[in-house]
Amino acid sequence: MRDDEYQAMFDLEQTLWWYQGMRKITRAILARRLETSSECRFLDVGCGTGYSVSWLKGELRSDAGFGVDISKVAATFWGRLGLRTAAVSSVCDLPYVQGVFDLVTCFDVIYQLDSGRAAAAVEEIARVLKPGGWLYIREPAYDWLRGSHDEAVGTHHRYTTRELKRLVGSFGLSPKRATYANSFLFLPAVAHRLVSRASGSGASDVRPVAGWINSGLGAILSTEARLLKRSRALFGLSVIVLAQKES
């Protein structure tokens, strides 16, 4: 990921419709599988600026939240959020002993790795999970949907549900739920991505929008989050797998 993307994330991830909406979808999917308690020890791999760790601490009512990111630029933002439990590290070589986490989250990280490193990353995630622990992984969907944003963030491969289930299942993680997400905006997003790819702009999608647009798009994702509590989407811009480590 380009260094300037971390500043854009830090500036917008608390208020931009996409971040807010995807957090609501995360909450909807995790709520049915996890008991939120102060005993939940979790790790966010590829934690970026660290905001996701802070958010998860509140959602899980847990102070035992940790993060890792390979970028030293990302690490410069952790202190601004008061995050002192994050480390600069590759997801392929996590600095934790075996079987210590109840939950590992992975928000849009693996897609930046080639197939060998992606496998190594999931193997490491499985190693640090407790037996019976959970992995929540979200990645961009459909490799044919590449656009200028993918150039900006260093996309290597966008996934289908089948591919992501197969990847996590290769390391003793049993997929319990798989769905696409951000489905209602799929068609306009496809048009936008194809146009951006043709123009070769290399611009990121992480940018501010007018307030009324931000509210409207956020409302769309909020509606989708409510639906995903009990159903799954057959297509979308993201793919999500919730998997449990075998005992």
Backbone as CSV, one residue per row, in Angstrom:
resi,resn,N_x,N_y,N_z,CA_x,CA_y,CA_z,C_x,C_y,C_z
1,MET,0.836,-1.191,0.000,0.000,0.000,0.000,0.874,1.244,0.000
2,ARG,0.485,2.234,-0.795,1.241,3.482,-0.828,1.176,4.175,0.523
3,ASP,2.277,4.835,0.898,2.348,5.472,2.211,1.261,6.521,2.408
4,ASP,0.909,7.251,1.353,-0.086,8.312,1.503,-1.477,7.775,1.797
5,GLU,-1.704,6.488,1.519,-3.008,5.899,1.800,-3.292,5.837,3.300
6,TYR,-2.245,5.680,4.115,-2.465,5.610,5.565,-2.986,6.939,6.110
7,GLN,-2.484,8.030,5.604,-2.997,9.337,6.033,-4.444,9.498,5.617
8,ALA,-4.769,9.079,4.400,-6.158,9.165,3.936,-7.073,8.318,4.807
9,MET,-6.613,7.115,5.161,-7.398,6.258,6.050,-7.622,6.922,7.399
10,PHE,-6.558,7.432,7.966,-6.652,8.048,9.293,-7.631,9.220,9.287
11,ASP,-7.620,9.995,8.216,-8.473,11.167,8.132,-9.949,10.807,7.969
12,LEU,-10.238,9.644,7.355,-11.605,9.361,6.935,-12.259,8.140,7.576
13,GLU,-11.486,7.241,8.196,-12.093,5.963,8.568,-13.131,6.062,9.684
14,GLN,-13.171,7.154,10.416,-14.221,7.305,11.418,-15.511,7.869,10.835
15,THR,-15.439,8.519,9.689,-16.609,9.232,9.173,-17.053,8.810,7.772
16,LEU,-16.183,8.263,6.959,-16.553,7.928,5.584,-17.556,6.783,5.559
17,TRP,-18.529,6.884,4.693,-19.641,5.934,4.629,-19.173,4.490,4.495
18,TRP,-18.127,4.247,3.693,-17.689,2.868,3.463,-17.164,2.250,4.753
19,TYR,-16.312,2.955,5.467,-15.777,2.422,6.718,-16.889,2.214,7.736
20,GLN,-17.767,3.194,7.884,-18.863,3.066,8.843,-19.763,1.889,8.491
21,GLY,-20.104,1.779,7.211,-20.997,0.715,6.776,-20.396,-0.671,6.919
22,MET,-19.122,-0.807,6.591,-18.491,-2.122,6.702,-18.306,-2.518,8.160
23,ARG,-18.136,-1.548,9.056,-18.100,-1.882,10.486,-19.455,-2.418,10.943
24,LYS,-20.536,-1.836,10.434,-21.865,-2.332,10.790,-22.072,-3.752,10.269
25,ILE,-21.565,-4.041,9.097,-21.662,-5.394,8.556,-20.827,-6.358,9.390
26,THR,-19.638,-5.934,9.802,-18.813,-6.763,10.676,-19.553,-7.071,11.968
27,ARG,-20.142,-6.064,12.568,-20.892,-6.247,13.812,-22.041,-7.240,13.608
28,ALA,-22.753,-7.108,12.489,-23.902,-7.970,12.233,-23.496,-9.436,12.107
29,ILE,-22.370,-9.686,11.440,-21.946,-11.073,11.215,-21.316,-11.671,12.470
30,LEU,-20.538,-10.888,13.190,-19.889,-11.407,14.393,-20.858,-11.597,15.552
31,ALA,-21.915,-10.801,15.586,-22.808,-10.808,16.744,-23.437,-12.173,16.987
32,ARG,-23.695,-12.930,15.945,-24.383,-14.207,16.099,-23.436,-15.345,16.457
33,ARG,-22.147,-15.091,16.410,-21.179,-16.171,16.612,-20.323,-16.003,17.858
34,LEU,-20.177,-14.793,18.314,-19.230,-14.538,19.405,-19.927,-13.964,20.617
35,GLU,-19.523,-14.393,21.778,-19.966,-13.783,23.017,-19.008,-12.639,23.334
36,THR,-19.546,-11.458,23.450,-18.689,-10.312,23.766,-18.459,-10.268,25.262
37,SER,-17.234,-10.388,25.659,-16.901,-10.360,27.083,-15.516,-9.778,27.251
38,SER,-15.204,-9.398,28.469,-13.897,-8.809,28.744,-12.786,-9.833,28.604
39,GLU,-13.131,-11.114,28.459,-12.125,-12.154,28.376,-11.690,-12.429,26.928
40,CYS,-12.355,-11.781,25.981,-12.024,-12.045,24.579,-10.685,-11.395,24.230
41,ARG,-9.736,-12.210,23.842,-8.404,-11.742,23.443,-8.351,-11.795,21.917
42,PHE,-8.140,-10.644,21.298,-8.219,-10.625,19.844,-7.008,-9.936,19.223
43,LEU,-6.807,-10.243,17.946,-5.713,-9.678,17.157,-6.262,-9.211,15.828
44,ASP,-5.931,-7.995,15.442,-6.275,-7.476,14.121,-5.004,-7.444,13.284
45,VAL,-4.930,-8.300,12.278,-3.731,-8.359,11.438,-3.886,-7.360,10.291
46,GLY,-2.793,-6.649,10.008,-2.860,-5.587,9.022,-3.722,-4.449,9.538
47,CYS,-3.463,-4.022,10.772,-4.354,-3.100,11.477,-4.276,-1.671,10.970
48,GLY,-3.352,-1.367,10.054,-3.282,-0.019,9.506,-3.050,1.022,10.580
49,THR,-3.890,2.040,10.606,-3.731,3.138,11.560,-4.078,2.733,12.986
50,GLY,-4.703,1.565,13.163,-5.054,1.081,14.495,-6.479,1.367,14.918
51,TYR,-7.248,2.089,14.091,-8.610,2.422,14.501,-9.477,1.179,14.660
52,SER,-9.250,0.174,13.823,-10.059,-1.045,13.921,-9.854,-1.747,15.264
53,VAL,-8.638,-1.686,15.801,-8.386,-2.281,17.119,-9.178,-1.534,18.182
54,SER,-9.141,-0.210,18.130,-9.882,0.598,19.100,-11.375,0.328,18.997
55,TRP,-11.880,0.226,17.781,-13.307,-0.044,17.582,-13.693,-1.418,18.114
56,LEU,-12.885,-2.424,17.825,-13.184,-3.777,18.296,-13.133,-3.881,19.821
57,LYS,-12.244,-3.129,20.443,-12.212,-3.130,21.907,-13.559,-2.708,22.476
58,GLY,-14.165,-1.706,21.860,-15.472,-1.263,22.302,-16.563,-2.268,22.006
59,GLU,-16.520,-2.859,20.813,-17.537,-3.832,20.422,-17.495,-5.081,21.293
60,LEU,-16.288,-5.533,21.607,-16.118,-6.769,22.373,-16.029,-6.531,23.868
61,ARG,-16.070,-5.256,24.243,-15.909,-4.881,25.658,-14.676,-5.573,26.251
62,SER,-13.570,-5.413,25.538,-12.335,-6.098,25.907,-11.157,-5.146,25.816
63,ASP,-10.275,-5.219,26.798,-9.027,-4.465,26.745,-7.888,-5.290,26.156
64,ALA,-8.172,-6.563,25.868,-7.135,-7.470,25.376,-7.120,-7.478,23.850
65,GLY,-6.916,-6.294,23.268,-6.889,-6.163,21.817,-5.497,-5.809,21.329
66,PHE,-5.059,-6.499,20.278,-3.715,-6.326,19.738,-3.798,-6.109,18.225
67,GLY,-2.746,-5.544,17.669,-2.697,-5.335,16.231,-1.289,-5.489,15.699
68,VAL,-1.180,-5.834,14.433,0.111,-5.850,13.741,-0.071,-5.233,12.360
69,ASP,0.961,-4.567,11.903,0.996,-4.066,10.536,2.450,-4.001,10.105
70,ILE,2.693,-4.281,8.855,4.071,-4.324,8.366,4.638,-2.929,8.116
71,SER,3.762,-1.926,8.075,4.198,-0.582,7.696,4.627,0.253,8.892
72,LYS,5.828,0.794,8.832,6.276,1.731,9.858,5.524,3.059,9.740
73,VAL,5.037,3.369,8.558,4.220,4.573,8.384,2.906,4.409,9.150
74,ALA,2.283,3.235,9.032,1.054,2.968,9.780,1.293,3.126,11.277
75,ALA,2.438,2.674,11.734,2.747,2.710,13.178,2.804,4.127,13.725
76,THR,3.064,5.115,12.879,3.148,6.489,13.358,1.784,7.012,13.820
77,PHE,0.702,6.347,13.429,-0.634,6.791,13.809,-1.118,6.148,15.105
78,TRP,-0.487,5.080,15.553,-0.998,4.344,16.715,-1.016,5.190,17.974
79,GLY,0.027,5.966,18.170,0.087,6.792,19.362,-1.027,7.827,19.416
80,ARG,-1.472,8.304,18.261,-2.540,9.303,18.235,-3.857,8.717,18.742
81,LEU,-3.997,7.394,18.628,-5.211,6.724,19.093,-5.013,6.086,20.466
82,GLY,-3.832,6.292,21.050,-3.554,5.685,22.343,-3.375,4.185,22.282
83,LEU,-3.005,3.655,21.119,-2.848,2.213,20.942,-1.413,1.814,21.278
84,ARG,-1.248,1.024,22.321,0.077,0.606,22.776,0.267,-0.903,22.692
85,THR,-0.647,-1.587,22.051,-0.569,-3.048,21.955,-0.465,-3.493,20.496
86,ALA,0.161,-2.671,19.675,0.368,-3.005,18.267,1.860,-3.135,17.994
87,ALA,2.185,-3.921,16.985,3.584,-4.184,16.653,3.780,-4.117,15.144
88,VAL,4.959,-3.664,14.741,5.328,-3.698,13.328,5.789,-5.114,13.010
89,SER,5.031,-5.795,12.174,5.319,-7.198,11.890,4.588,-7.628,10.634
90,SER,5.138,-8.602,9.957,4.469,-9.217,8.823,3.412,-10.196,9.312
91,VAL,2.292,-10.249,8.628,1.272,-11.238,8.950,1.767,-12.655,8.686
92,CYS,2.830,-12.775,7.909,3.411,-14.093,7.617,4.352,-14.569,8.725
93,ASP,4.597,-13.724,9.711,5.510,-14.076,10.812,5.059,-13.328,12.059
94,LEU,3.954,-13.766,12.649,3.350,-13.053,13.761,4.160,-13.234,15.047
95,PRO,4.346,-12.178,15.818,5.207,-12.236,17.014,4.461,-12.710,18.262
96,TYR,3.718,-13.814,18.129,2.940,-14.340,19.250,3.100,-15.862,19.297
97,VAL,2.940,-16.403,20.494,3.051,-17.849,20.651,1.782,-18.511,20.136
98,GLN,1.821,-19.795,20.060,0.712,-20.566,19.491,-0.526,-20.519,20.397
99,GLY,-1.690,-20.404,19.769,-2.947,-20.585,20.458,-3.275,-19.584,21.548
100,VAL,-3.124,-18.278,21.278,-3.352,-17.287,22.335,-4.569,-16.385,22.087
101,PHE,-5.174,-16.433,20.906,-6.253,-15.503,20.592,-7.588,-16.219,20.403
102,ASP,-8.641,-15.591,20.926,-10.007,-16.080,20.720,-10.541,-15.670,19.351
103,LEU,-10.041,-14.559,18.845,-10.525,-14.002,17.585,-9.372,-13.328,16.854
104,VAL,-9.276,-13.567,15.563,-8.376,-12.802,14.695,-9.227,-12.175,13.603
105,THR,-9.050,-10.880,13.389,-9.721,-10.203,12.285,-8.696,-9.830,11.227
106,CYS,-9.140,-9.858,9.995,-8.263,-9.558,8.863,-9.088,-8.784,7.845
107,PHE,-8.960,-7.471,7.863,-9.762,-6.607,7.012,-8.943,-6.158,5.804
108,ASP,-9.186,-6.775,4.667,-8.568,-6.334,3.409,-7.049,-6.298,3.496
109,VAL,-6.470,-7.467,3.715,-5.022,-7.597,3.862,-4.450,-8.632,2.899
110,ILE,-5.035,-9.821,2.893,-4.490,-10.948,2.135,-4.451,-10.678,0.639
111,TYR,-5.361,-9.856,0.151,-5.423,-9.576,-1.278,-4.168,-8.872,-1.793
112,GLN,-3.359,-8.318,-0.888,-2.131,-7.650,-1.300,-0.941,-8.605,-1.405
113,LEU,-1.176,-9.898,-1.116,-0.101,-10.890,-1.095,-0.225,-11.853,-2.262
114,ASP,0.926,-12.358,-2.744,0.866,-13.409,-3.756,0.389,-14.705,-3.102
115,SER,0.152,-15.725,-3.893,-0.486,-16.937,-3.377,0.339,-17.612,-2.283
116,GLY,1.665,-17.624,-2.417,2.512,-18.252,-1.407,2.466,-17.514,-0.081
117,ARG,2.551,-16.201,-0.129,2.508,-15.408,1.106,1.113,-15.383,1.701
118,ALA,0.084,-15.435,0.859,-1.285,-15.504,1.375,-1.481,-16.781,2.180
119,ALA,-0.979,-17.892,1.665,-1.075,-19.161,2.387,-0.291,-19.095,3.698
120,ALA,0.908,-18.510,3.658,1.720,-18.388,4.872,1.022,-17.520,5.910
121,ALA,0.334,-16.473,5.460,-0.366,-15.588,6.382,-1.512,-16.309,7.074
122,VAL,-2.307,-17.045,6.321,-3.437,-17.764,6.919,-2.929,-18.872,7.844
123,GLU,-1.833,-19.501,7.477,-1.246,-20.520,8.353,-0.817,-19.898,9.688
124,GLU,-0.236,-18.708,9.647,0.162,-18.019,10.869,-1.062,-17.625,11.705
125,ILE,-2.100,-17.158,11.053,-3.329,-16.819,11.764,-3.890,-18.041,12.479
126,ALA,-3.912,-19.174,11.773,-4.404,-20.409,12.387,-3.531,-20.815,13.574
127,ARG,-2.237,-20.586,13.470,-1.326,-20.971,14.547,-1.616,-20.201,15.834
128,VAL,-1.887,-18.900,15.731,-2.053,-18.100,16.949,-3.473,-18.159,17.507
129,LEU,-4.411,-18.731,16.778,-5.765,-18.898,17.286,-5.839,-20.058,18.277
130,LYS,-6.650,-19.892,19.293,-6.944,-20.996,20.197,-7.813,-22.032,19.476
131,PRO,-7.763,-23.304,19.874,-8.741,-24.265,19.359,-10.156,-23.761,19.646
132,GLY,-10.992,-23.760,18.641,-12.327,-23.201,18.782,-12.400,-21.707,18.551
133,GLY,-11.237,-21.048,18.337,-11.213,-19.612,18.077,-11.716,-19.292,16.678
134,TRP,-11.976,-18.008,16.467,-12.619,-17.566,15.225,-11.710,-16.658,14.397
135,LEU,-11.843,-16.804,13.077,-11.241,-15.875,12.121,-12.358,-15.177,11.367
136,TYR,-12.312,-13.840,11.362,-13.194,-13.040,10.507,-12.302,-12.396,9.454
137,ILE,-12.489,-12.806,8.214,-11.643,-12.293,7.137,-12.516,-11.679,6.051
138,ARG,-12.133,-10.483,5.626,-12.827,-9.769,4.558,-11.803,-9.339,3.520
139,GLU,-12.104,-9.630,2.259,-11.208,-9.250,1.176,-12.014,-8.689,0.008
140,PRO,-11.390,-7.903,-0.869,-12.089,-7.423,-2.061,-12.488,-8.590,-2.964
141,ALA,-13.621,-8.441,-3.640,-14.170,-9.523,-4.454,-13.884,-9.342,-5.942
142,TYR,-13.717,-10.492,-6.611,-13.640,-10.600,-8.068,-12.404,-9.928,-8.667
143,ASP,-11.513,-10.742,-9.153,-10.275,-10.214,-9.716,-10.510,-9.401,-10.986
144,TRP,-11.616,-9.666,-11.671,-11.905,-8.910,-12.888,-12.363,-7.482,-12.575
145,LEU,-12.595,-7.197,-11.280,-13.115,-5.902,-10.881,-12.006,-4.927,-10.481
146,ARG,-10.814,-5.144,-10.955,-9.706,-4.254,-10.629,-9.939,-2.862,-11.218
147,GLY,-9.522,-1.851,-10.449,-9.619,-0.480,-10.917,-8.425,0.312,-10.434
148,SER,-8.508,1.633,-10.533,-7.387,2.475,-10.118,-7.108,2.342,-8.623
149,HIS,-8.166,2.091,-7.830,-7.967,1.927,-6.387,-7.039,0.753,-6.105
150,ASP,-7.158,-0.321,-6.885,-6.307,-1.492,-6.676,-4.839,-1.164,-6.931
151,GLU,-4.602,-0.279,-7.879,-3.231,0.155,-8.133,-2.690,0.939,-6.941
152,ALA,-3.563,1.770,-6.350,-3.136,2.610,-5.238,-2.813,1.802,-3.992
153,VAL,-3.567,0.717,-3.761,-3.390,-0.036,-2.513,-2.577,-1.313,-2.706
154,GLY,-2.120,-1.594,-3.917,-1.237,-2.733,-4.137,-1.939,-4.077,-4.205
155,THR,-3.078,-4.124,-4.870,-3.820,-5.377,-4.999,-3.029,-6.419,-5.772
156,HIS,-2.999,-7.634,-5.230,-2.427,-8.756,-5.967,-3.522,-9.669,-6.509
157,HIS,-4.523,-9.948,-5.676,-5.616,-10.814,-6.123,-6.887,-10.499,-5.357
158,ARG,-7.997,-10.354,-6.068,-9.322,-10.192,-5.472,-10.015,-11.559,-5.476
159,TYR,-10.755,-11.867,-4.436,-11.213,-13.231,-4.176,-12.698,-13.446,-4.460
160,THR,-13.054,-14.698,-4.713,-14.435,-15.153,-4.672,-14.653,-15.863,-3.339
161,THR,-15.905,-16.124,-2.989,-16.166,-16.851,-1.745,-15.533,-18.238,-1.800
162,ARG,-15.603,-18.880,-2.941,-15.031,-20.234,-3.058,-13.525,-20.208,-2.818
163,GLU,-12.843,-19.237,-3.397,-11.391,-19.143,-3.222,-11.021,-18.863,-1.771
164,LEU,-11.743,-17.954,-1.133,-11.393,-17.592,0.237,-11.718,-18.736,1.207
165,LYS,-12.823,-19.432,0.993,-13.155,-20.594,1.825,-12.099,-21.681,1.668
166,ARG,-11.653,-21.895,0.441,-10.628,-22.911,0.199,-9.319,-22.537,0.878
167,LEU,-8.971,-21.251,0.837,-7.724,-20.802,1.444,-7.736,-21.014,2.956
168,VAL,-8.771,-20.569,3.633,-8.791,-20.712,5.092,-8.988,-22.171,5.501
169,GLY,-9.714,-22.930,4.689,-9.949,-24.333,5.007,-8.717,-25.200,4.891
170,SER,-7.698,-24.692,4.224,-6.464,-25.471,4.049,-5.637,-25.554,5.321
171,PHE,-5.988,-24.781,6.344,-5.158,-24.705,7.548,-5.967,-24.952,8.826
172,GLY,-6.915,-25.874,8.730,-7.672,-26.277,9.911,-8.680,-25.250,10.383
173,LEU,-9.079,-24.341,9.508,-10.100,-23.343,9.827,-11.364,-23.703,9.051
174,SER,-12.418,-24.018,9.764,-13.646,-24.498,9.133,-14.591,-23.329,8.864
175,PRO,-14.863,-23.015,7.589,-15.766,-21.901,7.286,-17.178,-22.188,7.796
176,LYS,-17.697,-21.276,8.608,-19.048,-21.403,9.133,-20.030,-20.475,8.425
177,ARG,-19.495,-19.449,7.830,-20.332,-18.507,7.103,-19.508,-17.857,6.013
178,ALA,-20.089,-17.715,4.839,-19.420,-17.027,3.733,-20.457,-16.206,2.989
179,THR,-20.126,-14.982,2.701,-21.063,-14.106,2.006,-20.300,-13.014,1.272
180,TYR,-20.915,-12.476,0.268,-20.442,-11.224,-0.308,-21.058,-10.072,0.481
181,ALA,-20.542,-8.890,0.287,-21.060,-7.705,0.966,-20.892,-6.498,0.055
182,ASN,-21.581,-5.412,0.400,-21.649,-4.223,-0.433,-22.220,-4.599,-1.801
183,SER,-23.425,-5.153,-1.741,-24.091,-5.665,-2.945,-24.984,-4.625,-3.609
184,PHE,-25.654,-3.785,-2.816,-26.611,-2.836,-3.380,-25.935,-1.828,-4.302
185,LEU,-24.651,-1.572,-4.053,-23.927,-0.590,-4.865,-23.042,-1.262,-5.916
186,PHE,-23.286,-2.537,-6.143,-22.397,-3.313,-6.993,-22.336,-2.771,-8.424
187,LEU,-23.477,-2.560,-9.056,-23.481,-2.162,-10.472,-22.845,-0.803,-10.711
188,PRO,-23.190,0.237,-9.944,-22.485,1.509,-10.171,-20.991,1.424,-9.866
189,ALA,-20.628,0.581,-8.878,-19.207,0.433,-8.559,-18.464,-0.264,-9.689
190,VAL,-19.107,-1.253,-10.306,-18.492,-1.926,-11.449,-18.208,-0.923,-12.560
191,ALA,-19.191,-0.081,-12.862,-18.999,0.931,-13.905,-17.856,1.864,-13.552
192,HIS,-17.812,2.294,-12.294,-16.748,3.203,-11.855,-15.380,2.543,-11.989
193,ARG,-15.276,1.286,-11.561,-13.986,0.609,-11.606,-13.514,0.404,-13.047
194,LEU,-14.419,0.031,-13.927,-14.021,-0.206,-15.310,-13.578,1.087,-15.990
195,VAL,-14.265,2.182,-15.680,-13.871,3.471,-16.242,-12.511,3.890,-15.696
196,SER,-12.297,3.701,-14.388,-11.023,4.103,-13.789,-9.879,3.262,-14.335
197,ARG,-10.171,1.991,-14.614,-9.121,1.138,-15.175,-8.762,1.589,-16.582
198,ALA,-9.767,1.977,-17.353,-9.509,2.435,-18.719,-8.738,3.748,-18.733
199,SER,-9.015,4.606,-17.755,-8.347,5.910,-17.719,-6.931,5.815,-17.177
200,GLY,-6.652,4.739,-16.389,-5.327,4.561,-15.817,-4.939,5.642,-14.839
201,SER,-5.926,6.164,-14.074,-5.655,7.298,-13.191,-4.813,6.929,-11.978
202,GLY,-4.945,5.697,-11.484,-4.207,5.281,-10.300,-4.689,5.930,-9.022
203,ALA,-5.910,6.495,-9.045,-6.440,7.204,-7.876,-7.131,6.235,-6.924
204,SER,-7.029,6.524,-5.631,-7.678,5.714,-4.606,-9.138,6.102,-4.467
205,ASP,-9.960,5.138,-3.986,-11.362,5.422,-3.694,-11.532,6.056,-2.313
206,VAL,-10.467,6.077,-1.514,-10.552,6.651,-0.170,-10.416,8.160,-0.287
207,ARG,-11.560,8.813,-0.377,-11.578,10.261,-0.538,-12.886,10.795,0.037
208,PRO,-12.902,12.028,0.526,-14.141,12.576,1.092,-15.199,12.796,0.020
209,VAL,-16.453,12.726,0.446,-17.577,13.004,-0.451,-18.497,13.999,0.243
210,ALA,-19.408,14.579,-0.511,-20.359,15.534,0.057,-21.172,14.879,1.171
211,GLY,-21.576,15.674,2.149,-22.258,15.139,3.307,-23.506,14.345,2.981
212,TRP,-24.332,14.837,2.063,-25.575,14.138,1.737,-25.296,12.824,1.020
213,ILE,-24.222,12.783,0.227,-23.847,11.528,-0.431,-23.338,10.539,0.604
214,ASN,-22.519,11.038,1.527,-21.983,10.178,2.583,-23.116,9.561,3.407
215,SER,-24.114,10.366,3.753,-25.239,9.869,4.536,-26.061,8.857,3.746
216,GLY,-26.302,9.146,2.472,-27.108,8.251,1.648,-26.446,6.908,1.423
217,LEU,-25.159,6.921,1.098,-24.445,5.667,0.885,-24.311,4.886,2.190
218,GLY,-24.110,5.609,3.283,-24.044,4.948,4.583,-25.349,4.258,4.934
219,ALA,-26.484,4.895,4.604,-27.790,4.298,4.878,-27.984,3.013,4.081
220,ILE,-27.469,2.989,2.865,-27.573,1.780,2.045,-26.820,0.625,2.690
221,LEU,-25.609,0.876,3.162,-24.847,-0.189,3.812,-25.454,-0.583,5.157
222,SER,-26.071,0.354,5.854,-26.743,0.026,7.107,-27.897,-0.946,6.866
223,THR,-28.643,-0.704,5.793,-29.730,-1.623,5.427,-29.179,-3.003,5.101
224,GLU,-28.091,-3.037,4.364,-27.484,-4.317,4.010,-26.976,-5.056,5.244
225,ALA,-26.441,-4.319,6.201,-25.962,-4.949,7.436,-27.095,-5.656,8.158
226,ARG,-28.271,-5.040,8.199,-29.412,-5.669,8.860,-29.819,-6.959,8.155
227,LEU,-29.755,-6.956,6.833,-30.116,-8.152,6.070,-29.098,-9.269,6.262
228,LEU,-27.826,-8.899,6.387,-26.777,-9.908,6.504,-26.744,-10.581,7.879
229,LYS,-27.521,-10.088,8.826,-27.614,-10.776,10.109,-28.191,-12.177,9.934
230,ARG,-29.087,-12.331,8.945,-29.802,-13.595,8.802,-29.709,-14.210,7.410
231,SER,-29.067,-13.522,6.484,-29.004,-14.032,5.120,-27.620,-13.787,4.542
232,ARG,-27.411,-14.229,3.332,-26.130,-13.983,2.675,-26.373,-13.355,1.324
233,ALA,-25.387,-12.635,0.853,-25.464,-11.988,-0.453,-24.758,-12.848,-1.486
234,LEU,-25.320,-12.932,-2.666,-24.774,-13.790,-3.720,-23.692,-13.104,-4.544
235,PHE,-23.550,-11.805,-4.397,-22.500,-11.059,-5.089,-22.266,-9.776,-4.309
236,GLY,-21.161,-9.120,-4.594,-20.850,-7.874,-3.919,-19.422,-7.460,-4.166
237,LEU,-19.047,-6.325,-3.607,-17.702,-5.793,-3.810,-16.686,-6.376,-2.848
238,SER,-17.168,-6.975,-1.763,-16.300,-7.619,-0.776,-16.772,-9.048,-0.552
239,VAL,-15.862,-9.900,-0.110,-16.199,-11.259,0.276,-15.762,-11.451,1.719
240,ILE,-16.624,-12.098,2.507,-16.387,-12.281,3.941,-16.526,-13.754,4.281
241,VAL,-15.579,-14.263,5.053,-15.660,-15.632,5.568,-15.440,-15.584,7.085
242,LEU,-16.327,-16.237,7.800,-16.175,-16.434,9.242,-15.876,-17.902,9.454
243,ALA,-14.703,-18.190,10.012,-14.235,-19.570,10.146,-13.798,-19.842,11.572
244,GLN,-13.915,-21.110,11.977,-13.554,-21.524,13.331,-12.422,-22.531,13.278
245,LYS,-11.474,-22.353,14.183,-10.364,-23.303,14.260,-10.831,-24.609,14.850
246,GLU,-10.465,-25.689,14.208,-10.882,-27.001,14.673,-10.205,-27.327,16.007
247,SER,-10.952,-27.975,16.866,-10.423,-28.358,18.172,-9.488,-29.539,18.022
